[in-house]
Each structure stands twice: as C-alpha cells, then as structure tokens.
C-alpha cells in the first residue's frame, strides 16, 4: 500500500497562546510548518489550493469562516468532537471526520489511515453538497421569483 507523505501546516494567529508549550517541538518536526501570524488573502488562497485536509481542533466555537471556506473549496475537514461539528458530519458525512483529540492513539490512527487512502472522490458527495446548500429549494425560489417578475 502506498503511503502518502504528510505535511502539517499550522497557520494563523495563536491569540490564546495555545501552541506556546509546543513551539520548539513543532519547529524541530521536519513535516511541520509553523506560520503563527495573521494570514492574508493571497497566502490563504495558496494554502487552501495546496492542502488535502483542514484540521479544525476547536474546543468551542461562536463562528468560523474556516468551516465555510473548507466547504466552499471542498476540502475535507478533521473536526474536533464538539456538538456543532458532530451534527455537521452526521448530516453531511462526506465533508470529513469528527475526531476526539484527547484520544491521541485514535486521532493518529485516523490520520495514518487517511494518509494511506487519500482519494478526493470520497469527499463532498453531490448529495451532501446539494442538501447542504439546499439547492432544490433555492432553485424553486428563483423560478417562482422569475415568474412573479413576469406578472
């Protein structure tokens, strides 16, 4: 079985200094890149175009443009097991995985499995995308709107 090499890019502001205790370890990891600062639009576009997965290890969430960006760009997500993410993956299973980051063995087993079986055809099924965007409802609205304009 071919193993896909893994590269981890940790990007964004670490306003809560969550990574502070791990910075030396991350810097010595050959497969890790650390960009701890504001990411501008050009950098973000580059990162999104060149990644296979987006890891979102939030402990809580009030809003996140990262999730919407991942969905828009159809990048599979590795999400923490907070209720809103669990609900998202329950409804749209092809969008990624929910992981328990506290169970390190389980977390790394999933990462290893994914690295050995990367197949973009599995992620973002047409039915999940359609349900997520509720395209049928939107199309119906547009048709009725156009009909009203004709009246």
LOLUM-148801 format. One line per 4 residues: number of its first residue (from 0); their letters; for each residue x, y, z of C-alpha. Coordinates in Angstrom, 3 decimals, always signed. Layout:
N
NUM = a = X:Y:Z ~ ...;
//
This chain:
151
0 = xxxx = +0.000:+0.000:+0.000 ~ +1.386:+3.396:-0.977 ~ +1.708:+5.830:+1.859 ~ +1.054:+9.487:+1.122;
4 = xxxx = +3.593:+11.730:+2.866 ~ +2.059:+14.004:+5.459 ~ +2.950:+17.651:+5.866 ~ +1.321:+19.690:+8.576;
8 = xxxx = +0.966:+23.431:+8.142 ~ -0.117:+25.254:+11.287 ~ -1.249:+28.683:+10.190 ~ -2.993:+31.614:+11.797;
12 = xxxx = -2.834:+33.765:+14.862 ~ -2.499:+31.893:+18.123 ~ -4.154:+34.620:+20.200 ~ -4.648:+32.317:+23.199;
16 = xxxx = -1.030:+31.079:+23.070 ~ -2.293:+27.524:+22.854 ~ +0.759:+26.432:+20.881 ~ +3.353:+28.127:+23.093;
20 = xxxx = +4.325:+24.957:+25.002 ~ +4.744:+23.041:+21.712 ~ +6.576:+25.542:+19.508 ~ +10.058:+24.013:+19.995;
24 = xxxx = +8.732:+20.523:+19.180 ~ +6.880:+21.787:+16.105 ~ +9.936:+23.681:+14.850 ~ +12.074:+20.522:+15.038;
28 = xxxx = +9.491:+18.430:+13.171 ~ +10.592:+18.008:+9.541 ~ +6.992:+17.525:+8.392 ~ +5.605:+20.659:+10.076;
32 = xxxx = +5.489:+24.277:+9.000 ~ +4.539:+26.923:+11.513 ~ +3.048:+30.270:+10.416 ~ +1.810:+31.915:+13.604;
36 = xxxx = +0.503:+35.252:+12.416 ~ -2.351:+36.805:+10.521 ~ -2.723:+35.076:+7.149 ~ -3.524:+37.470:+4.305;
40 = xxxx = -5.884:+36.564:+1.446 ~ -3.142:+35.619:-1.028 ~ -1.481:+33.329:+1.497 ~ -4.818:+31.806:+2.423;
44 = xxxx = -5.632:+31.126:-1.238 ~ -2.260:+29.450:-1.699 ~ -2.672:+27.321:+1.415 ~ -6.196:+26.241:+0.516;
48 = xxxx = -5.200:+25.314:-3.039 ~ -2.310:+23.170:-1.814 ~ -3.782:+21.221:+1.070 ~ -5.611:+17.914:+1.250;
52 = xxxx = -7.324:+18.334:+4.628 ~ -8.143:+21.098:+7.064 ~ -7.688:+20.259:+10.725 ~ -10.046:+22.275:+12.937;
56 = xxxx = -9.365:+21.355:+16.581 ~ -11.690:+23.865:+18.235 ~ -12.791:+23.365:+21.830 ~ -15.737:+25.714:+21.328;
60 = xxxx = -16.999:+27.876:+18.539 ~ -19.007:+31.038:+18.143 ~ -18.343:+31.405:+14.424 ~ -15.830:+30.089:+11.954;
64 = xxxx = -15.128:+31.155:+8.445 ~ -12.685:+28.240:+8.186 ~ -15.521:+25.697:+8.099 ~ -17.386:+27.590:+5.377;
68 = xxxx = -14.145:+28.037:+3.424 ~ -13.431:+24.308:+3.638 ~ -16.923:+23.506:+2.382 ~ -16.741:+26.094:-0.402;
72 = xxxx = -13.361:+24.726:-1.570 ~ -14.445:+21.120:-0.934 ~ -11.525:+20.399:+1.363 ~ -12.222:+17.556:+3.792;
76 = xxxx = -12.184:+18.566:+7.439 ~ -10.813:+16.846:+10.518 ~ -13.007:+18.338:+13.212 ~ -12.997:+18.194:+16.987;
80 = xxxx = -15.902:+16.418:+18.628 ~ -17.857:+19.457:+19.759 ~ -21.627:+19.170:+19.230 ~ -21.909:+21.545:+16.254;
84 = xxxx = -19.198:+19.677:+14.312 ~ -20.639:+16.301:+15.245 ~ -24.003:+17.475:+13.922 ~ -22.420:+18.757:+10.689;
88 = xxxx = -20.688:+15.430:+9.946 ~ -23.786:+13.448:+10.955 ~ -25.805:+15.386:+8.365 ~ -23.073:+15.536:+5.702;
92 = xxxx = -20.707:+12.600:+6.297 ~ -18.651:+13.173:+3.147 ~ -17.420:+16.543:+4.481 ~ -14.812:+14.906:+6.714;
96 = xxxx = -14.297:+13.301:+10.097 ~ -15.009:+14.081:+13.723 ~ -12.079:+13.162:+15.951 ~ -11.536:+13.110:+19.662;
100 = xxxx = -8.247:+14.949:+20.033 ~ -7.949:+13.797:+23.639 ~ -7.637:+10.180:+22.500 ~ -4.256:+10.507:+20.828;
104 = xxxx = -3.981:+6.914:+19.608 ~ -7.386:+7.107:+17.949 ~ -6.592:+10.529:+16.483 ~ -3.287:+9.406:+14.957;
108 = xxxx = -4.801:+6.131:+13.706 ~ -7.316:+8.160:+11.699 ~ -4.555:+10.459:+10.400 ~ -2.474:+7.429:+9.316;
112 = xxxx = -5.456:+5.791:+7.665 ~ -6.295:+8.954:+5.760 ~ -2.685:+9.401:+4.623 ~ -2.701:+5.900:+3.160;
116 = xxxx = -6.072:+6.234:+1.455 ~ -6.300:+9.770:+0.131 ~ -8.966:+9.815:-2.546 ~ -10.654:+13.081:-3.377;
120 = xxxx = -13.589:+11.212:-4.921 ~ -14.753:+10.129:-1.463 ~ -15.184:+13.643:-0.134 ~ -18.033:+16.058:-0.748;
124 = xxxx = -20.597:+13.828:-2.371 ~ -23.033:+15.556:-4.725 ~ -25.980:+14.625:-2.491 ~ -24.321:+16.082:+0.633;
128 = xxxx = -23.433:+19.294:-1.212 ~ -26.960:+19.633:-2.588 ~ -28.528:+19.049:+0.821 ~ -26.090:+21.448:+2.480;
132 = xxxx = -26.836:+24.217:+0.024 ~ -30.470:+23.129:-0.278 ~ -30.195:+23.746:-3.999 ~ -33.631:+22.416:-4.834;
136 = xxxx = -35.290:+24.901:-2.512 ~ -33.166:+27.737:-3.863 ~ -33.884:+26.790:-7.499 ~ -37.612:+26.664:-6.748;
140 = xxxx = -37.427:+30.115:-5.133 ~ -35.636:+31.565:-8.174 ~ -38.182:+30.083:-10.577 ~ -41.110:+31.493:-8.582;
144 = xxxx = -39.320:+34.836:-8.300 ~ -38.794:+34.985:-12.075 ~ -42.473:+34.079:-12.608 ~ -43.517:+36.953:-10.352;
148 = xxx = -41.310:+39.364:-12.301 ~ -43.144:+38.375:-15.488 ~ -46.542:+39.246:-13.946;
//
